[in-house]
């Protein structure tokens, strides 16, 4: 009896005014041009649940891959990371990044494939280069690319790092042209900054000892250029201890050489501002926007800032609307153009939130100073040995400097003698001291806080149409305020670099490592941009690539073994509603219909 030919058949009958149904398995056939039924098995009366079970059984048994088993015979043998990897892989393809790597056609595994593997690993689960091959074999990426682990070994990876560095300029060109084509508006302003990163080991040939934001350490320097949306398109790895202010001239020459006819505005932090740099930029065709150091504001702005001494951090929200001479850009920025006789354009800005933060920080520092002086005095009072007065004085001085209260307070030392009795009853005198805080006069405090909340923007966008600047004042301010995107970029880049161990030391390998880091950041940033462009219901709180990958990582491919029929098969675990919404927001829902599952299952037959 062939079960695939049967269907569930029923007949009704009445007995004592009640209707009954009896079920059977029947085979349909044609005879003399008419439909006929042949009852094969009588089942009798069935419950509603039994009817559903029989219908499902008969429907399933008609499928080619159907078989009978029990729950006890089913084992999940392995899990393979799938959905998070698939999303990054899809983003790589969306930007056609393979085209940034020219294929020679002579290699069994192209450079673009190795670069893709390294970049996806750096996004999802950063490991050292020697561990990438093992990670690759345990992820679904090896099945998606259909390239065996043996072909992605450590030796090949280290060889290809040289090739990646050789292609670095072409990669930059490709990203620049793609961004210019797809997002021309975002290339009107570009952001530039430097950051440092230390490496595991001590053999890195371009790593140097020096002062960086992490303190004195061996490090290298990364120079990064991103567009308005934070997507990188140019970078350089420099020897450690490279000063910010010394790179701007070099960068402009690099940009002009690499990208012919570039017309964007260079936005950089105040740490790179010097007269030499600004003069050089003014001799080029590249516009710039930056900010001046706080101690330069009064030299460049002919304004008596004491006129704003009435501002109070507790009611600044009410006072700021009447700030004389200023126009409102948004709730955090008021501005005014500053007239001057030079070709540079200065815009004085006031940020009420910055004003509050600086005032509160100073108040907090004063409170902290009192607490730490009291703590130090208690320690000095319990001294068992005489203390050096000059040493104590220097420690208090360093504390004042650390809290940025120099000029507002001084600590006078009062000598004190403490008498201790020894175990044999003799007296021993210990010379110590006590710190006494002396706050300076009110006018010193007023002088110190008069620039709170103010910052000064400088630009060479000075072209005019009539009496008005071609670049309106708000349009000059906003790009600098948007420089936070590059600060986010460096936080992400450095989080990749901190992964230990890295185990690359040659100059080419170090630079190639950073290229992979930048490509990974490019894809991460792009995916988050896509999420922000589409509203969410369930996944509103997913705002970073880390949280996105964490959610997606729970959807894996399982290798299932069915023992009673000696069968193995791959199957995607059912995605939940959160994962489905993320895929929808990314326009990647088609990922779940991947052909790699069928191909992998075919390979098991």
QUIJOVEN-V753741 format. One record per helix or strand. SS is the DSSP state (h for helix, s for strand). FROM is the first residue (numbers start at 1). TO is the last residue. If there is no record, write none. Layout:
BEGIN
{{SS,FROM,TO} {SS,FROM,TO}}
END
This chain:
BEGIN
{{h,3,5} {s,6,15} {s,18,31} {s,34,44} {h,48,60} {h,71,73} {s,74,81} {h,83,94} {h,97,100} {h,111,124} {h,129,138} {s,139,139} {h,141,145} {h,149,151} {h,154,166} {h,168,182} {h,184,187} {s,189,197} {s,208,212} {s,215,226} {s,232,238} {h,244,246} {h,248,258} {s,265,268} {h,270,272} {h,275,282} {s,287,291} {h,294,300} {h,305,308} {h,316,322} {s,327,330} {s,333,338} {s,345,350} {h,352,381} {h,389,402} {s,406,406} {s,409,421} {s,427,439} {h,442,448} {s,454,459} {s,464,465} {s,468,469} {h,473,481} {h,484,497} {h,507,532} {h,545,552} {s,556,562} {h,563,565} {s,567,572} {h,577,586} {h,589,593} {h,596,604}}
END
